[in-house]
Amino acid sequence: MRRLIEIPIFINKMPKFVTIITCLFAVVSPLQGTIIEWSSCVGDEFFESDGVTLLDETFQFELGGFQSGFTPTLANLSLWESNWVSFDLANFANNSWNPTPGISSYTESGSLVAAGPGLVSSPETGGTFSIGQQAYLWTYNTKAISNTTEWALLVNPTWTYPAASDPSGPPAVQFWSLGDAGNTAVAGEVTPDLNNFSTLQTQAVPEPGSALMILIAGVVFRFRRKMGHR
């Protein structure tokens, strides 16, 4: 995790310009291995579940993946954290998340190095991934589930962890953006690149007991409707 560039806050939507600058800095980076540049664009919008409240400095954006054999769904929310493997983190504290309305954006970069046959790892977080493993972007105000928890989990089939580049040469660079075509949400909502801007919205995450009660209530409701039609 490192800051490669500083983008003046008065820059408007300039994704191509930002990409070129980021790429140039990545090529001369002293860290070797493959680099993943992941970001939104300045001016993208970020909302909580009510669709009105903007994400503030308490929210974090974490790129990573899940342990082999685990697929995140809305039915196993309480298991996400225990199966999560972190690659990189963008937040207000490390100056990689700017929640300022109108110019909100996140931008970060992380490197991958070889970690054995078919494996790569992040030298910054220690997270290890299989080459080709699916990556996810997890946005949250806290990972602890309570009545104020807000999450979004995004995935894109093209976001897969690549092999590490030859350490004797310049690092290969990949770019993953909130505006990428094919972005979908496991939790929350994402509208990529609509009129040159993208929108991310989190969803409220119920406590485990609350989720169970909602499920039971739904089953009882369907049962009663079925009995009523007899």
PyMOL commands that set and color helices and strands:
alter all, ss='L'
color gray80, all
select helices_A, chain A and resi 15-27+74-83+208-228
alter helices_A, ss='H'
color red, helices_A
select strands_A, chain A and resi 34-39+45-47+60-66+84-90+97-98+105-114+119-121+128-130+134-140+150-160+173-177+184-187+189-194+197-201+203-204
alter strands_A, ss='S'
color yellow, strands_A
deselect
rebuild
show_as cartoon
